[in-house]
Amino acid sequence: MFKYLATFLLPLILLSGVAAGAEPYRRLVNFEWEQIDGAKSYEIELKQMKKDEGAAKPKTFNFKVKESVWNGRLTPGKYMMKLRSRDYRGVPGEWSEPSEFNVGLDNVNMKSPAPKTKLASTDDEKTDVEFKWDPVGGADTYTFELNSEDGKVKINETLKEPRFKTSIPVAANYSWKVTAQNDEGISSDATSVAEFTVMGKAIEAPSISKPESEFVRDIKWSRPDHIKEYEVIVARANPATKKWDVVKTYENYTEDTLPFDSSWEGGKYQVIVKAKSELRPTSPSSKIMFDVRQGDRSAAAEYTALVRKSIEKTSGWYGIASYLVTDMKFSGTNPEKNSQVAYDAFGGTGRLGLGWTNRKSNWGFLAIADMSGFTVSGEVRTFAALEVNAVYKQPIGDRAEIRYQVGGFYKEIPETIGDPFTGTSENQTISALGPHVGAEYWYSLTPKWGLQLNAHLYASVMKVSTPNGQDIDPSMSTQFGILGSYRFTERFTGLFGYARREDRMSYKSVPSDTNFALDGDVNESVVVGNYINFFAEWSF
């Protein structure tokens, strides 16, 4: 009796695989058995077993060896082997019982995805993955198997080519297996297995909401898809070192809201948030800076500051727009033209302005341009104005403040000579420069509602143009008003109310033999309007 041992030598198999297309693929096989006493040589008979009974008669191979070992190249398949010995006279012994064995196919060499690979992906849900492996000599088909760690993906395929492409979910771990087979039912000696990971698309950065006031109670941010946890860093600006000091770091934070510790001192803060997830790249950092009130941050202190917000401007640039609608009253006296006129006309004033303010300073500025007009006897009369002012804020208590305005202005006013309703009138324009002073009293009723009282004086002291070229006779124009305000957002406030505006301008008359003007007389025009005022203020 004997036993045999089959050993497969991979380097030799690979070399023989180069000629696989020219001749049948063969593998090197070694047999070894126990020596038989008195045996001088051995005879081996190998017979290849065919799966298909209708196929050609299988070949039988006979070999003679002197040692109890044999090696040779066999095509993959099933074989029957018999063995007998010969003594020193050359006399053979009895054949052993036939023994069946298989010559298997090579194991599959898996190329991609390589074992332990992490595949990057820009897809959010699924991505295409192509599996490749080296062809196995003698193989007719390959059994392919793909499984996800979570059990959601199970793919089994029988393939003729050494590749397979499919779409699979991202952010998951996978294992894939391949076994080579031939038509005789012979397979690889072992199933080749590899594991890999498909990473998901990088997580979007969370969007951090800026606190509405310096009374910070918590910090909130949006939650992008696929989030598992966050890394949050809270830092405070150090005025002495001009650097950021880390107040606290939160690892593996799972909430979308971070309570702001009331024990932390006030100042300028910065919060940095990064979102993390399994099998997806960490998001870019989101940052936000904000101010935290020094001292008392109690609910009572917050309410007082919140109420004041209805009249406070945000820091930086802001714009204003208003429209005043009225039934204007015009009156004019012109001794030089022997004219005295008084009539009513429907009109209005449009106004645009640009200003700047800073919460850390009481000073700012405001520039306003407006265009007024009215219609009389089908004719439209327009006149413009421009003013530039320095603004100073003076807080009064917790809810009020006065805003003083000091600056200069340019103003036009129409003049009507004769009766405009008979078609015999003559229209002219007077324009002048002068100083302007004004004051606005603002009072906060609630965090949204406020009240404004205003008064403005415009002294016309310098001529720009007059119909007769004479100097301006100094005069005073006035505006008084009351407005209710409503703060729609932190940046937008709307106002509505009443304004009385009186524009007055006069210039010296020139006496002559043909008019009633005397030395010292002036020509004067006055436009009075009781306006309904619509006003909007927007910070940007």
C-alpha positions as CSV (number, residue, x, y, z in Angstrom):
1,M,0.0,0.0,0.0
2,F,1.1,3.7,-0.5
3,K,0.1,7.2,0.2
4,Y,0.7,10.3,-1.9
5,L,1.1,14.0,-1.3
6,A,0.2,16.6,-3.9
7,T,2.1,19.9,-3.7
8,F,1.5,22.9,-6.1
9,L,4.4,25.1,-7.0
10,L,3.1,28.6,-7.8
11,P,6.2,30.0,-9.7
12,L,6.2,27.1,-12.1
13,I,2.4,27.4,-12.7
14,L,2.7,31.0,-13.5
15,L,5.4,30.3,-16.1
16,S,3.4,27.6,-17.7
17,G,0.4,30.0,-17.8
18,V,2.2,32.2,-20.4
19,A,1.7,29.5,-23.0
20,A,-1.8,28.7,-22.0
21,G,-3.2,29.9,-25.3
22,A,-0.8,27.6,-27.3
23,E,-1.2,24.3,-25.4
24,P,-3.3,22.9,-22.5
25,Y,-2.7,24.4,-19.2
26,R,-0.8,22.1,-16.8
27,R,0.2,22.3,-13.2
28,L,3.2,20.7,-11.5
29,V,2.1,17.8,-9.3
30,N,4.3,15.8,-6.9
31,F,3.5,12.4,-5.4
32,E,5.2,10.6,-2.6
33,W,4.5,7.2,-1.1
34,E,6.0,4.8,1.5
35,Q,8.8,2.7,0.2
36,I,8.1,-1.0,-0.3
37,D,10.6,-3.5,1.0
38,G,12.6,-5.1,-1.8
39,A,11.3,-2.7,-4.5
40,K,13.9,-1.6,-7.0
41,S,11.5,0.4,-9.1
42,Y,7.8,1.5,-9.4
43,E,5.2,1.7,-12.1
44,I,2.6,4.4,-12.0
45,E,-0.6,4.4,-14.1
46,L,-2.6,7.6,-14.3
47,K,-6.0,7.8,-16.0
48,Q,-7.9,11.0,-16.5
49,M,-11.6,10.8,-15.7
50,K,-14.0,12.5,-18.1
51,K,-17.2,14.1,-16.8
52,D,-18.9,13.7,-20.2
53,E,-19.3,10.0,-20.9
54,G,-19.7,10.8,-24.6
55,A,-16.3,12.4,-24.8
56,A,-13.3,10.8,-26.3
57,K,-11.8,7.9,-24.5
58,P,-9.6,9.2,-21.6
59,K,-5.9,8.9,-21.9
60,T,-3.8,6.6,-19.7
61,F,-0.3,7.6,-18.7
62,N,2.3,5.2,-17.5
63,F,5.5,6.2,-15.7
64,K,8.5,4.3,-14.2
65,V,10.5,5.7,-11.4
66,K,13.2,4.2,-9.1
67,E,12.4,6.3,-6.0
68,S,9.1,6.5,-4.1
69,V,8.4,9.9,-5.5
70,W,7.1,11.3,-8.8
71,N,6.5,14.7,-10.2
72,G,5.1,15.9,-13.5
73,R,2.7,18.3,-15.1
74,L,-1.0,17.5,-15.4
75,T,-3.9,19.4,-16.8
76,P,-6.6,20.2,-14.1
77,G,-9.1,17.5,-13.7
78,K,-10.1,14.2,-12.0
79,Y,-7.6,11.3,-12.1
80,M,-7.4,7.6,-11.1
81,M,-4.0,6.3,-10.1
82,K,-2.6,2.8,-9.6
83,L,0.9,1.8,-8.3
84,R,3.0,-1.4,-8.3
85,S,6.6,-2.2,-7.5
86,R,9.2,-4.4,-9.3
87,D,11.9,-6.4,-7.4
88,Y,15.6,-6.8,-8.5
89,R,14.6,-9.4,-11.1
90,G,12.1,-6.9,-12.7
91,V,9.2,-9.0,-11.6
92,P,6.1,-6.8,-10.9
93,G,3.9,-7.0,-7.9
94,E,0.2,-6.6,-7.8
95,W,-1.4,-3.2,-8.7
96,S,-2.7,-1.2,-5.8
97,E,-6.3,-0.3,-5.5
98,P,-7.2,2.6,-7.7
99,S,-7.1,5.9,-5.9
100,E,-9.0,9.0,-7.1
101,F,-7.6,12.5,-6.8
102,N,-8.1,16.0,-8.3
103,V,-5.7,18.4,-9.9
104,G,-7.4,21.7,-9.0
105,L,-7.2,25.1,-10.7
106,D,-5.0,27.9,-9.3
107,N,-6.4,30.2,-6.7
108,V,-7.6,33.5,-8.1
109,N,-5.2,36.4,-7.8
110,M,-7.5,39.4,-6.9
111,K,-6.3,42.7,-8.3
112,S,-8.9,45.4,-7.6
113,P,-10.2,46.5,-5.3
114,A,-7.1,45.3,-3.5
115,P,-7.5,43.9,0.0
116,K,-8.1,46.5,2.8
117,T,-8.5,49.3,0.2
118,K,-10.6,52.4,1.0
119,L,-12.2,53.6,-2.3
120,A,-13.0,57.3,-2.4
121,S,-16.3,58.4,-3.9
122,T,-17.9,61.7,-4.8
123,D,-21.4,60.1,-4.8
124,D,-23.8,60.5,-2.0
125,E,-25.7,57.3,-2.3
126,K,-24.3,54.8,-4.8
127,T,-21.1,54.4,-6.9
128,D,-19.9,52.2,-9.6
129,V,-17.1,49.7,-8.7
130,E,-15.3,47.4,-11.1
131,F,-13.8,44.2,-9.8
132,K,-10.8,42.6,-11.6
133,W,-8.7,39.6,-11.1
134,D,-6.0,37.7,-13.1
135,P,-7.2,35.0,-15.5
136,V,-6.7,31.5,-14.2
137,G,-5.3,28.9,-16.6
138,G,-7.8,26.2,-17.5
139,A,-10.8,28.1,-16.0
140,D,-14.0,28.3,-18.0
141,T,-16.0,30.3,-15.5
142,Y,-15.7,32.2,-12.3
143,T,-18.0,32.3,-9.3
144,F,-18.2,35.8,-8.0
145,E,-19.8,36.7,-4.6
146,L,-20.1,40.2,-3.0
147,N,-21.5,40.9,0.4
148,S,-21.8,44.0,2.5
149,E,-21.1,44.0,6.2
150,D,-24.6,45.2,7.0
151,G,-26.2,42.5,5.0
152,K,-28.0,44.8,2.6
153,V,-25.9,43.8,-0.5
154,K,-25.7,40.2,-1.7
155,I,-24.6,39.6,-5.2
156,N,-23.8,36.2,-6.7
157,E,-22.7,35.8,-10.4
158,T,-21.2,33.2,-12.6
159,L,-18.9,34.9,-15.1
160,K,-16.8,34.0,-18.1
161,E,-14.5,37.0,-18.0
162,P,-12.2,38.0,-15.1
163,R,-14.0,41.2,-14.3
164,F,-17.4,42.4,-13.0
165,K,-18.9,45.9,-12.6
166,T,-21.8,46.9,-10.5
167,S,-23.3,49.9,-8.6
168,I,-23.2,49.6,-4.8
169,P,-24.1,51.8,-1.8
170,V,-21.3,54.1,-0.5
171,A,-20.2,54.4,3.1
172,A,-20.1,50.6,3.6
173,N,-17.7,47.7,4.2
174,Y,-17.6,44.8,1.7
175,S,-16.1,41.4,1.2
176,W,-15.8,39.8,-2.2
177,K,-14.9,36.2,-3.2
178,V,-13.9,34.6,-6.5
179,T,-13.5,30.9,-7.3
180,A,-12.3,29.6,-10.7
181,Q,-14.0,26.6,-12.3
182,N,-13.8,24.6,-15.5
183,D,-16.4,22.6,-17.4
184,E,-15.3,19.4,-15.7
185,G,-16.4,20.7,-12.3
186,I,-12.9,21.3,-11.1
187,S,-12.5,24.5,-9.0
188,S,-9.7,26.5,-7.4
189,D,-8.0,24.9,-4.5
190,A,-9.4,27.6,-2.3
191,T,-11.8,30.6,-2.6
192,S,-10.0,33.9,-2.8
193,V,-11.4,36.5,-0.4
194,A,-10.7,40.3,-0.1
195,E,-12.3,43.0,2.0
196,F,-12.6,46.7,1.1
197,T,-14.5,49.9,2.0
198,V,-16.3,52.4,-0.2
199,M,-16.1,55.8,1.4
200,G,-19.1,58.2,0.9
201,K,-19.1,61.7,-0.3
202,A,-17.6,64.3,2.0
203,I,-20.1,65.7,4.5
204,E,-21.3,69.2,3.9
205,A,-20.2,71.8,6.5
206,P,-22.8,72.7,9.1
207,S,-24.3,76.2,8.8
208,I,-24.0,78.0,12.2
209,S,-26.7,80.5,13.1
210,K,-25.4,83.8,14.5
211,P,-26.8,84.6,18.0
212,E,-29.5,87.3,17.8
213,S,-28.1,89.3,20.6
214,E,-25.1,89.6,23.0
215,F,-27.2,87.6,25.5
216,V,-26.1,84.3,24.1
217,R,-28.0,81.3,25.5
218,D,-27.0,78.7,23.0
219,I,-25.3,78.2,19.6
220,K,-27.3,76.4,16.9
221,W,-26.3,74.9,13.5
222,S,-27.8,72.9,10.7
223,R,-27.5,69.2,10.6
224,P,-26.3,67.9,7.1
225,D,-27.2,64.4,6.0
226,H,-25.4,61.3,7.3
227,I,-24.1,63.1,10.4
228,K,-23.1,60.9,13.4
229,E,-21.4,63.4,15.7
230,Y,-19.6,66.8,15.8
231,E,-16.3,68.2,17.0
232,V,-17.0,71.7,18.6
233,I,-14.4,74.2,19.7
234,V,-15.3,77.3,21.7
235,A,-12.7,80.0,21.8
236,R,-12.5,83.6,23.2
237,A,-10.4,86.4,22.0
238,N,-7.7,87.4,24.5
239,P,-7.3,91.2,24.3
240,A,-3.9,91.0,25.9
241,T,-2.3,88.4,23.6
242,K,-4.4,89.2,20.6
243,K,-4.9,85.4,20.2
244,W,-7.8,83.0,20.6
245,D,-7.9,81.1,23.9
246,V,-9.7,77.8,23.7
247,V,-12.5,77.8,26.3
248,K,-13.7,74.3,25.8
249,T,-13.5,71.4,23.2
250,Y,-16.3,69.0,22.7
251,E,-15.5,65.6,21.1
252,N,-18.1,63.2,19.8
253,Y,-20.9,65.8,20.4
254,T,-24.2,64.6,19.0
255,E,-26.6,67.5,19.4
256,D,-27.3,70.4,17.0
257,T,-27.5,73.0,19.8
258,L,-24.7,73.9,22.2
259,P,-25.8,75.6,25.5
260,F,-23.6,78.6,26.2
261,D,-22.2,78.4,29.7
262,S,-23.4,81.4,31.7
263,S,-20.2,81.3,33.7
264,W,-18.1,82.2,30.7
265,E,-17.1,85.8,30.7
266,G,-18.1,88.2,28.0
267,G,-16.1,89.3,25.0
268,K,-15.6,88.2,21.4
269,Y,-16.1,84.5,20.8
270,Q,-15.5,82.1,18.0
271,V,-17.2,78.7,17.6
272,I,-15.8,76.1,15.2
273,V,-17.9,73.1,14.2
274,K,-16.8,70.0,12.2
275,A,-19.3,67.2,11.3
276,K,-18.2,63.6,11.4
277,S,-19.6,60.4,10.1
278,E,-18.7,56.7,9.7
279,L,-17.1,55.9,6.4
280,R,-17.4,59.5,5.1
281,P,-14.7,62.3,5.2
282,T,-15.1,64.8,7.9
283,S,-16.7,68.1,6.8
284,P,-14.8,71.4,6.4
285,S,-14.8,73.5,9.5
286,S,-17.6,76.0,9.9
287,K,-16.7,79.2,11.9
288,I,-18.7,82.0,13.4
289,M,-17.6,85.0,15.5
290,F,-20.0,86.9,17.8
291,D,-19.9,89.2,20.8
292,V,-21.1,88.2,24.3
293,R,-22.2,90.9,26.7
294,Q,-20.0,91.6,29.7
295,G,-21.5,91.6,33.1
296,D,-25.2,90.9,33.8
297,R,-26.7,88.5,31.3
298,S,-29.8,87.7,33.3
299,A,-33.3,87.5,31.7
300,A,-34.2,90.9,33.1
301,A,-31.1,92.5,31.6
302,E,-31.8,90.8,28.3
303,Y,-35.3,92.0,28.1
304,T,-34.2,95.6,28.8
305,A,-31.6,95.3,26.0
306,L,-34.1,93.5,23.7
307,V,-36.7,96.3,24.1
308,R,-34.1,98.9,23.2
309,K,-33.4,97.0,19.9
310,S,-36.6,98.4,18.3
311,I,-34.7,101.7,18.0
312,E,-31.1,100.6,17.6
313,K,-29.3,100.4,14.3
314,T,-26.9,97.7,13.5
315,S,-23.2,98.7,13.1
316,G,-22.1,99.7,9.6
317,W,-23.8,101.2,6.6
318,Y,-27.5,101.7,6.3
319,G,-29.9,103.2,3.8
320,I,-33.2,105.0,4.2
321,A,-36.1,105.5,1.8
322,S,-39.3,107.5,2.4
323,Y,-42.3,108.9,0.5
324,L,-44.4,111.8,1.8
325,V,-47.8,112.4,0.3
326,T,-49.8,115.6,0.9
327,D,-52.0,118.3,-0.4
328,M,-49.4,121.1,-0.7
329,K,-50.3,124.8,-0.1
330,F,-48.3,127.3,-2.1
331,S,-48.1,131.0,-1.4
332,G,-45.9,133.6,-3.0
333,T,-45.5,137.4,-2.9
334,N,-43.4,139.2,-5.6
335,P,-43.7,143.0,-5.4
336,E,-41.2,143.2,-8.2
337,K,-43.7,141.5,-10.6
338,N,-46.8,142.9,-8.8
339,S,-47.8,139.3,-8.0
340,Q,-49.4,137.6,-5.0
341,V,-50.4,133.9,-5.4
342,A,-51.9,131.3,-3.2
343,Y,-53.2,127.9,-4.2
344,D,-53.4,124.2,-3.2
345,A,-51.9,121.4,-5.3
346,F,-51.5,117.6,-4.8
347,G,-47.9,116.5,-4.4
348,G,-45.3,114.5,-2.6
349,T,-41.7,114.0,-1.7
350,G,-39.4,111.0,-2.4
351,R,-36.3,110.7,-0.3
352,L,-33.2,108.4,-0.3
353,G,-30.4,108.4,2.2
354,L,-27.2,106.7,3.1
355,G,-25.7,106.6,6.6
356,W,-23.1,105.0,8.8
357,T,-23.1,104.2,12.5
358,N,-21.2,102.1,15.0
359,R,-22.6,100.6,18.2
360,K,-19.2,101.2,19.9
361,S,-19.3,104.9,19.0
362,N,-21.9,107.6,19.5
363,W,-20.9,109.3,16.2
364,G,-22.1,108.6,12.7
365,F,-23.2,110.5,9.6
366,L,-26.2,110.6,7.2
367,A,-26.6,112.0,3.7
368,I,-30.1,112.6,2.2
369,A,-31.3,113.5,-1.2
370,D,-35.0,114.2,-2.0
371,M,-37.2,115.3,-4.9
372,S,-40.5,117.0,-4.3
373,G,-43.2,117.8,-6.8
374,F,-46.8,118.9,-7.2
375,T,-49.3,119.3,-10.0
376,V,-51.2,122.5,-10.7
377,S,-53.4,123.1,-13.8
378,G,-51.9,120.0,-15.4
379,E,-48.3,121.2,-15.0
380,V,-45.8,119.3,-12.8
381,R,-43.4,121.4,-10.7
382,T,-40.4,119.7,-9.1
383,F,-37.8,120.9,-6.7
384,A,-34.8,119.1,-5.1
385,A,-32.9,119.1,-1.8
386,L,-29.7,117.6,-0.5
387,E,-28.3,117.5,3.1
388,V,-25.2,116.0,4.7
389,N,-25.1,115.7,8.5
390,A,-23.0,114.5,11.4
391,V,-25.1,112.4,13.8
392,Y,-24.5,112.1,17.5
393,K,-26.4,109.6,19.7
394,Q,-27.2,110.4,23.3
395,P,-28.8,107.5,25.3
396,I,-31.5,108.4,27.7
397,G,-32.3,105.7,30.3
398,D,-32.8,102.1,29.1
399,R,-35.4,102.8,26.4
400,A,-34.7,106.1,24.7
401,E,-32.1,108.2,22.9
402,I,-31.8,111.5,21.1
403,R,-30.0,111.7,17.8
404,Y,-28.7,115.2,17.1
405,Q,-27.9,116.2,13.5
406,V,-25.7,119.0,12.4
407,G,-24.7,119.7,8.8
408,G,-25.3,121.6,5.7
409,F,-28.0,121.6,3.0
410,Y,-28.9,122.6,-0.6
411,K,-32.5,123.4,-1.2
412,E,-34.7,124.5,-4.2
413,I,-38.2,126.0,-4.0
414,P,-40.5,126.9,-6.9
415,E,-41.9,130.4,-7.4
416,T,-45.1,131.1,-9.3
417,I,-45.8,134.5,-10.7
418,G,-49.4,135.3,-11.8
419,D,-52.5,133.1,-11.7
420,P,-51.6,129.4,-12.6
421,F,-55.3,128.7,-13.3
422,T,-55.6,131.2,-16.2
423,G,-52.5,130.2,-18.1
424,T,-50.9,133.5,-17.5
425,S,-48.5,132.4,-14.8
426,E,-44.7,132.4,-14.9
427,N,-42.7,129.6,-13.2
428,Q,-39.3,130.1,-11.6
429,T,-36.9,128.4,-9.2
430,I,-35.0,129.7,-6.1
431,S,-32.1,127.7,-4.7
432,A,-29.9,128.3,-1.6
433,L,-27.3,126.8,0.8
434,G,-27.2,126.9,4.5
435,P,-26.8,125.1,7.8
436,H,-29.1,122.4,9.2
437,V,-29.7,121.3,12.7
438,G,-32.1,118.7,13.8
439,A,-33.0,116.3,16.6
440,E,-34.9,113.0,16.7
441,Y,-36.2,111.5,19.9
442,W,-36.6,107.7,19.8
443,Y,-38.4,105.7,22.4
444,S,-38.7,101.9,22.5
445,L,-42.1,100.6,23.4
446,T,-41.4,96.8,22.9
447,P,-38.7,94.8,21.2
448,K,-40.5,95.5,17.9
449,W,-42.4,98.7,18.3
450,G,-41.0,102.2,18.8
451,L,-41.9,105.9,18.6
452,Q,-40.0,108.8,17.0
453,L,-40.5,112.6,17.3
454,N,-38.4,114.8,15.1
455,A,-37.7,118.5,14.5
456,H,-35.4,120.1,11.8
457,L,-34.4,123.7,11.0
458,Y,-32.9,124.8,7.7
459,A,-31.5,128.3,7.5
460,S,-31.2,129.6,3.9
461,V,-28.3,132.0,4.0
462,M,-26.3,131.7,0.8
463,K,-27.6,132.2,-2.7
464,V,-27.1,129.6,-5.4
465,S,-29.6,131.1,-7.9
466,T,-32.4,133.6,-7.8
467,P,-34.6,134.7,-10.8
468,N,-33.3,138.3,-10.7
469,G,-29.8,137.5,-9.6
470,Q,-30.2,139.3,-6.2
471,D,-29.0,137.9,-2.9
472,I,-31.0,135.6,-0.7
473,D,-32.8,137.2,2.2
474,P,-32.1,134.8,5.1
475,S,-35.1,132.7,6.0
476,M,-35.9,129.5,7.9
477,S,-37.5,126.3,6.7
478,T,-38.8,123.8,9.2
479,Q,-40.0,120.2,9.5
480,F,-41.7,118.5,12.4
481,G,-43.0,115.0,12.6
482,I,-44.1,111.9,14.6
483,L,-43.6,108.4,13.5
484,G,-44.3,104.9,14.8
485,S,-41.6,102.3,14.0
486,Y,-41.8,98.5,13.7
487,R,-38.6,96.4,13.4
488,F,-39.4,93.6,11.0
489,T,-35.9,92.1,11.2
490,E,-32.6,93.0,12.7
491,R,-31.7,94.8,9.5
492,F,-35.1,96.3,8.4
493,T,-37.3,98.8,10.2
494,G,-40.5,100.4,8.8
495,L,-42.0,103.7,10.0
496,F,-45.3,105.4,9.4
497,G,-46.6,108.7,10.6
498,Y,-47.2,112.4,10.1
499,A,-44.8,115.3,9.1
500,R,-45.4,119.0,8.7
501,R,-42.9,120.6,6.3
502,E,-42.6,124.3,5.6
503,D,-40.1,125.3,2.9
504,R,-39.6,129.1,2.9
505,M,-37.2,131.1,0.7
506,S,-37.0,134.8,-0.2
507,Y,-34.7,137.1,-2.1
508,K,-34.3,140.8,-2.6
509,S,-36.7,142.7,-4.9
510,V,-35.4,145.2,-7.5
511,P,-37.6,148.4,-7.4
512,S,-38.5,150.1,-10.7
513,D,-41.0,152.6,-12.2
514,T,-43.1,149.6,-13.5
515,N,-43.6,147.7,-10.2
516,F,-44.7,148.2,-6.6
517,A,-41.4,147.2,-5.1
518,L,-39.9,149.4,-2.5
519,D,-36.4,149.5,-1.1
520,G,-36.0,146.6,1.3
521,D,-38.9,144.5,-0.2
522,V,-38.3,140.8,-0.8
523,N,-39.9,138.3,-3.1
524,E,-41.0,135.3,-1.1
525,S,-42.2,131.7,-1.8
526,V,-43.6,129.3,0.8
527,V,-44.6,125.7,0.3
528,V,-46.4,124.0,3.2
529,G,-47.2,120.3,3.3
530,N,-48.9,118.2,5.9
531,Y,-47.5,114.8,4.9
532,I,-48.5,111.2,5.4
533,N,-45.0,109.7,5.8
534,F,-43.9,106.2,4.8
535,F,-40.4,105.5,5.8
536,A,-38.0,102.4,5.6
537,E,-34.6,101.9,7.0
538,W,-32.4,99.0,6.0
539,S,-28.9,98.0,7.2
540,F,-26.4,96.2,4.9
